[in-house]
Amino acid sequence: MHNGLVSVTIVTYNSGRFIKRCLESVLAQRYSLKEVIVVDNVSTDGTLDILDQFADRIRIVNNEENVGFAAAQNQAIHMSSGEWILTLNPDVLLMPNFIQSLVDAGNRDTQIGTVCGKLLAMMATFDLPEKPLVDSTGIYFNPMLRHLDRGSRDVDNGDYLNFEYVFGATAAAALYRREMIDDISIAGEFFDNDFFVYREDADVAWRAQIYGWKTLYTPHARGYHVRSVLPGNRRALPSAINMHSVKNRFLMRVKNMTPNLYLRNFFHITMRDLVVVGACLLQEHSSLRAFWLLAKKWNSVVAKRRVIMANRRVSDQYLARWFQFQPVSQPAPKTVRVPARAKAVRS
């Protein structure tokens, strides 16, 4: 096992209440990291003072404007040199073996482009809830094109103990293979800068699936996450987050949706669209700007779609099996397999 293959990339924006504990947990890993890169999007809450305490151990970039999570992560990824990139939210706390476990899992098969572990829920005070709750064991899509976290808010009662292939990983703590990043990036963007914030990891997961890459969940990597964006607390979120959520729902679809998948799920997709558009018209007026931004970006979004579809390496049947109302996973082989990465269409 070679050490020093992982670059950790973190984006901060007024993350003062979390970032110190997060960085301490990163630097305490039982794995020799290649580098830790933090890009700050013009924090005003003391985050920069905290980062200065780590200046001799991490690389810090101070942006002059808030370019969003996606663009700032892309900045950090471009600066990094690791064979694997661990994207990390500042409100995540890692157990000491987290990164080693991810790397070991990723080395099981060269077709694995993303690895995720078991994140448990943590309160904003970094205290744990009375009963341990699951935050994420990977993400999945349902037929309404909602992306959700597997196991989210379930009591952690010993489930998710096996290696499994899942649709994708939350970028709060996802290990991405450099080869995959290079393969699926469009015009140098791994995360789509047009997303700004929210759903950018689901977009990457969908694109990676189209290109034939796998996401592996390992039960041996454990961490904790303070999650502020949940399906049930939309009204408590900033209006900007909700607006980007609406915009990115449609951006993601225009880029990645295949005709067969759309026809299979047409009813559920349309029903959800009516709910989303109706809510914007009747209640959430600030989110109507999403449709103007979508129209403004239309030509470039369609151009990205052409690139994605030209690189498609999987069949309609393969994609369709992932879009179910219950989380879908596939058991991973118990043995390590290291083949040349095939580019044939999988059925």
Secondary structure, 3 states (H helix, E strand, C coil): CCCCCEEEEEEECCCCCCHHHHHHHHHCCCCCCCEEEEEECCCCCCHHHHHHCCCCCCEEEECCCCCCHHHHHHHHHHHCCCCEEEEECCCEEECCCHHHHHHHHHCCCCCEEEEEEEEEECCCCCCCCCCCEEEECCEEECCCCCEEECCCCCECCCCCCCCEEECECCCCEEEEEHHHHHHHCECCECCCHHHCCCCHHHHHHHHHHHCCCEEEEEEEEEEEECCCCCHHHHHHCCHHHHHHHHHHHHHHHHHHCCHHHHHHCHHHHHHHHHHHHHHHHHCCHHHHHHHHHHHHCHHHHHHHHHHHHHCCCECHHHHHCCECCCCCCEECCCCCCCCCCCCCCEC
